[in-house]
Structures are given as C-alpha cells and as structure tokens.
C-alpha cells in the first residue's frame, strides 16, 4: 500500500537551526546541496543524509502551544499528506527526482529546544512519543527536489508504528 503526499518545504542552512526554505535543492548521497551540519558526529553522513518531518505533526505541536515551525527542528524536507505513522525505517520515499530510504528515527537534541515550550525537545523522541519523531533517510538515487513535488511512500516490511532503531 503506497501513500501520496507532497513536499511542503525544502530547508537548508549553513549549520544549525533553523533551516530556511529554498525553492529546490539537489539531493545527493551526502545530503542537500547548500546544507551543512555543525556536528558531523551526530548529523549528516550517508545514513543521515536527509532529515524529514511532517507538516501535520508540526501543526499538531503548534496546537499544543509549542513555537515550532517549518525547518526549526532541522528537517530538510517537510512533507504533507502522508500518514506519518507509516513513515518508518525501511520505507521508500520517491520525491522529485530522488529516491530515499528511511533509515532511522531522528533523536532530538538540545539544539532544537527553542521550538518547544519549556525547551522540552524530548517531545520529538520516538521512544517517548511514538509517531512524532523526524526521520533520517539515505539517498538511493540523487535528484532535484522542489516545493510541491509529489511524495510517494512505499512502506517497508516492518509496519509496527512503535518500532525504534537508534542510530
């Protein structure tokens, strides 16, 4: 069962957060061109090339009173229209010219604390709040991704929404 959504925002920065919207970006095995990470021990690399999050989850967090916005938690791609509980490790995501494989849930870190009331950045922890985490993806096929591009998700074999695999 595949799902279809679209790219709401493509976000980059020269290091740190927030990542700011750009119209498009080339997605390579090392991440988005024009995007940098300050701490390569925990961010970036082939299995963490692209960080992805859900617009619907951002809106849900805003409804809880958090000052989160698109790109403020460091995601490169903000998607809309996908059932986020199915965006799990092992899933494939075709968007723009790129093909991505979801590799892991993205552990929250203190650099995103400004996006949360009382700096409770653990609100994005998959272990504590299943289904509310960002995800990391590896690039299986490089390509340009643009705002408005379709995003087609093919779920992986593991369909448990509570599955957790730390990086």
Protein Blocks (a to p, Z undefined) as FASTA:
>chain_A
ZZddddfbdcddeedjdddddfbdcddfkbcehiacfblmlggcjklmbccddfklmmmm
mmnopacdehklopabdcehiafklmcghiacdehjbdcddfbdcdddfklmmmpghhia
klmpmklmghiaccddddfbgcdddehiacdddddfblcfkbccdZZ
